[in-house]
Structures are given as C-alpha cells and as structure tokens.
C-alpha cells in the first residue's frame, strides 16, 4: 500500500467522524461561509508568480518546521508578493489543521488554497466555512468523474479548483471547467522529482490553461527552468519553511526572481 493510499483511507475515516460532529447545515452558518472569495486564477493572470505554502511536515521529509502560528509567515508571504497562499489542513501526515486557515483568514487579502486530500463532498463545505478560496483536487486519488463532480460543487460554493496531476494517465482527469492545473514534479508514489517530466505533461494540456509547477523547486535554477517552459505559477513551501524565518527567505527569493 502506498503512502497516498494510506492517507486516503484515514481521510475517509476522519470525514465520517466529522460529519457526526458538525453537519453541512451547521457549516453553512459559520461566519466565513458567506464571505466573497478571492480568485487565484485572476491573481495569477494579473502577474505570474509564487503560491507560497505554510507546511510543518510531510511523509517524505518528516518535520520541516516547528513554527506553530502561521500568521507571521503567511503575512510576510503576502507582503513580499505571493500571488496566493497554500495551507495544509491535514493533521496526521502534514501537521496542519483547519485552524491554520481560520487563524489567518481575516488578516490575509489574497487567495488561500486549502491543500488537503479532497475525497468527499463534505470537505468542500468545510473549506468554504474555514475561509478558503481554492481547493486542491488530486487526480491520483480521484476518478475523472469525481473531478468533474467536485469541480461543479466547488464552483457552486464560489471556490476555485486546482487540479493536480503527475502522470500521462492523469491527463484524462482534466476537464475544461477546472480553473488551474498543477503538475507535481514529485511522484506521490515514490516521491522522486523530475522537472522535465512535468514539462512534458504541460505540453499536452490546452495552451490557454493556467499551469502551476508544484513541489521539488529547491533553487533559483529550478524556478528559472520551469518559468522558461511556460508555467504560470509555482507552488513552493519546503524551500521557505525549512528556514528559521520562512518569510525572510521568501523575501530574498522574490528579490532574486525579480532580477531574472
């Protein structure tokens, strides 16, 4: 069994417990559920750039950062030009929680991506209630029909969709309704990174779709390579979070890429 399969099994178990704790109708009554969402698609169209991520740990890297309060980090991301913020909300495998979004929502005025393993309709109402603007759909744990169904559900809640793919087979999950396509440079099954593989997949997508390079961007040369290949945005977390001051590291990197 792969790590992804283990995560999905546990996620489904978590959701069944959550449904008994707070129902969808209760989620609809929460303060952020009625807020007007920000558009990540529009943000990237206005200016290509980085979707900066707050992440404490991962199955492949273990503990990345001991920082508990995300606000100081994500506010720096916003201050120094991030086009959006990505926040992990999975607890067992990534050390995140919905509180990480709830705690920063009112202070952040750019789109927030809820990064989690979305496998049940309930999670979309939950994402809306916690103040997210965008949800991640991972092709590796969904069928093409589910991607279409969940995209329609997300849009009905004024949430945008970032579809993540990694293999040629997962190109079948693409449909023209998704807002952005993320191409993961890291294989979720063996966690190997291959930037050229991602470029090859990008070239098989429609030319007008906004593409996001995800994971495995560890240095300026990686960013430059992917930018020159036509990627519109770059989802980066570990590169910043492994430093004692992630916001400062983001400021430095932003200055470097501005000089390209």
Secondary structure, DSSP 8 states (H G I E B T S, - for coil): --HHHHHHHHHHHHHHHHHHHS-HHHHTTSGGGGS----HHHHHHHS-EEEEEE-SEETTTEE-------HHHHHHHHHTT-SEEEEE--STTT---HHHHHTTGGG--S-EEEES---STHHHHHHHHHT-SEEEEEGGGS-HHHHHHHHHHHHHTT-EEEEEE-SSGGGGG--TT-SEEEEESB-TTT--B-HHHHHHHHTTS-TTSEEEEES---SHHHHHHHHHTT-SEEEE-HHHHTSS-HHHHHHHHHHHHHT-
